[in-house]
Amino acid sequence: QVQLVESGGGLVQAGGSLRLSCAASGGTFTNYAMGWFRQAPGKEREFVAAINWSGGRTYYADSVKGRFTISRDNAKNTVSLQMNSLKPEDTAVYYCAADNSLATILVNMKTLDYWGQGTQVTVSS
C-alpha cells in the first residue's frame, strides 16, 4: 500500500510561483508512474502533469504547458510540481497520484491506484 502526502500549497498572487511536493511511502517508488491532478470548486478533477518511473518522460495538460514542470527524485521518493506564472484559473486542490501504468494516469484517472489527500493552491488576481 502506497501512501502519498502532498505539501507546498498556499496563497500566491497572479504571476507568482509555488512548488508542490509529494512524498511517497510504503512501496517501491520506481514501480510507479506519478501524476498531478487538480480540482477546482464545482468542476471535475482534471489531469495536470505526469512523469514516468525514471523521470525520462513527462506530459502536461495544454493549460499548464510551458508554466509547470513535473520532476521526481527516486532517491528521496518524491515528486514535485514547479508552478510558475500562476493564474487565478490555476486555483484548485492539487492531488498527487501513483499508478503502475503511466497510461492509466494519462487517460483513466478513475482507476488510479493511489491518491494523496490534496493541497490547496489559491491564486489571487
N, C-alpha and C positions, 0 to 999 in steps of 0.2 A: 504494500500500500504506500503510495507516494503522497506526501504532504507538501503543499505549496503555500508559501507565505509571502504576500506582496508588501512592499513598503515604498515610501518616497512620494506618495501623493500629497496634494496640498492646493493652496490657492496661489495663483500667479496671474499677472497682468498679460493681456494680449501682447504677443511678440516675445514673451519670455520663454524660459526653458525649465524643464523638470526632467529628472531621471528616476524612472521606476526600476525597482529591483524585485526579483522573485527568488526566494531561497527554497531549494528542494531538499527533501529528506525522505528516507525510508525506501529508497530504491536505487538502482544503478542509473545514474543520471544520463550516461551516454546511451542508454537504451531508448531514450525518449527524444522525439522532436518536441519543440516548445513553441508556444504561441501566446500572443497578447490579443485580447478582445476587449470591447468596451460596450457599455450600455448606458445610454442617456435616458433621462426621465421620459416615460411614455413611449419609448422606442424599443425595438428589438435589439438584442445583443448582436454585435457585428464584429467581423474579423478586422484586426488592425495589422498584425505582423506575425511572421513565423520564421523559424530557423531550424535547420536540420540538426542531427545529432552532433556533427563535427563543427558546426558553425560555418561550413563552407557554402551553404546555400541559404539565402534569405528571400523573403517575399513580403510585399506590402500592399495594403489597400491603396487604391488610387488617391484617396483623400488625404493620405499621410505621406505618400511617396515624396522623397526629397526633403522632408522635415523630420521624420522619425527614423531612428536606427536601432535595430534589434541586434543584440550580441549575447554571447554566452561564455562563461568561464567554467570549463568542465573540471578544473582542479578545485573550484570552490562551490560547485553545484549551484550556480546561479545563472539567471538570465536577466538581462536588463533591456530597458527601452528608453533610449535618449530621445526626448521630445523637444524640438526647437521650433521657433516661430509659431508658438501656440496661438490658437484662435478660440474665440468663445464657443464655437461649434465642436471643439475638442472636449468640452465639459462632459464628463461621464464617470461612471465607476469602471475602473480598468481591472481586468481579470487576467491572471496568468493561467495557462493550461498546459498539460502534458499528455502526450499520446505516443504509443509505439509507431504510429503511422503518421508521417507528415501529410499524406493525402487527406487523412481524416481532419487534421487541423485546418487544412485549406478549404475543404468542401463540405464537411459534415460535422459541424460543431456539436450537434445534439447528441452525438455518440462518443464524445471525447471521454477519455478515461479519468482524468483528474483535473480539478479546478481549485484555484485559490479562493480566498474569501472576498477579494476585491479591495481596491484602494481608490478613494475619491480624488478626482482631479477637477478643479474648478478654474476656469479661465475667465477673468473679468475683462470687460471691454473698456 
